[in-house]
Amino acid sequence: MAEVNLKNIRKSFDGNEVIHGVSLDIEDREFVVFVGPSGCGKSTLLRMIAGLEDITAGEIFIGDRCVNDLHPADRGAAMVFQSYALYPHMNVFDNIGFGLKLNKVNKVEIRRKVLDVAKILRIEELLDRRPSQLSGGQRQRVAIGRTIVREPSVFLFDEPLSNLDAALRVQMRMELEKLHERLQTTMIYVTHDQVEAMTMANRIFILNDGVIEQIGSPLEVYRNPTNLFVAGFIGSPRMNLISSSILGVQEKQLTIQLPGGKVLPLKRNTEDLGEGERLTLGIRPEHLKENKEGDEFFEGTVDVVEHLGNETYLYITDADKNLITLIAEGESNTQKGETVHMGFHHKHCHIFNADGEVIN
């Protein structure tokens, strides 16, 4: 069994706490992603699980063992780093098998395991090459192979695709998903790229300033962000966040102001809310409709048009000087400087209170 459980984990550097009592449970054979902006603590958390970083307080369990005091090699976890860290003087075969050689595994067994891993990663024809003769994607496969050959209970990935170009990153994402299906092993993956998180994970753990803001499946988090940070971080382009205020409060209904003075009635829990309070309206770019009136609409002026072929991004300034992104289907004919109506449906609105928490 390879569940991973963290209980009230804290980490301080020189008295400055950077991980603030994180607790989480990762199931056996699950593929989870720690995602968040640079400096949020996701790599530090991963390194503590690996044993490469001491914890200040709390407990880490891998399977049924508390691994706080175990050496990294004894934890049953193996890490793939952002840098490939291959030995330049060794060929691919020796790079993959080096750890086994250090552990005094016999040569016949080393050869069998390395060949098995090379077949899984489809790098059999590269075994005699040195790292300098490999592409970035090939080097990353070798780095992953060096980890697989150890047969760990838990794989830890620290932004392993960040050095690859865009097309190769897409390919390697698919390769990692297939690898997870084949190995049926627990995998924890760290990235600042929310597209990687959305496309690969069973569950996403969204971190910000050393705390977990939300946990859920990619679509759960996308559809139902619990606060302003998650709403603005998950989604590309990011959710439009429009400052507003409460014009009226009735039982289970809010009336808020839209840009340009229009009003919007919404069914929401109105407990502890009052007239005049500030709030934020969130609408994703794909839920705004160009020059169509939905249940509600408001106007804006187009500042920038980006044609992407299958869709067009319109960057718009509304009457209250909010910058709005709208995704139009296909090749929109809208030009810079035009005034557009932006329609939307009530069900696509997200409302956040003055503290940034969602109002359901």
Buried (B, 14 or more C-beta within 10 A) or exposed (E): EBBBBBBEBBBEEEEEEBBBBBEBEBBBBBBBBBBBEEBBBBBBBBBBBBBBBEBBEBBBBBBEEEBBEBEBEEBBBBBBBBEBEBEEEBBBBBBBBBBBEEEEBEEEEBBEBBBEBBEBBEBEEBBEBBBEEBEBBBBBBBBBBBBBBBEBBBBBBBBBBEBBEEEBBBEBBEBBBEBBEEBEBBBBBBBBBBBBBBBBBBBBBBBBBBBBBBBBEBEEBBEBBBBBBBBBBBBEBBBBBBEBEBBEBEEEEBBBBBBEEEEBBBEBEBEEBEEEBEBBBBBBBBBBBBBEEBEBBBBBEBEEBEEEEEBBBBBBBBBBEBBBBBBBEEEBEBEEEBEBBBBBEEEBBBBBBEEBEBBE
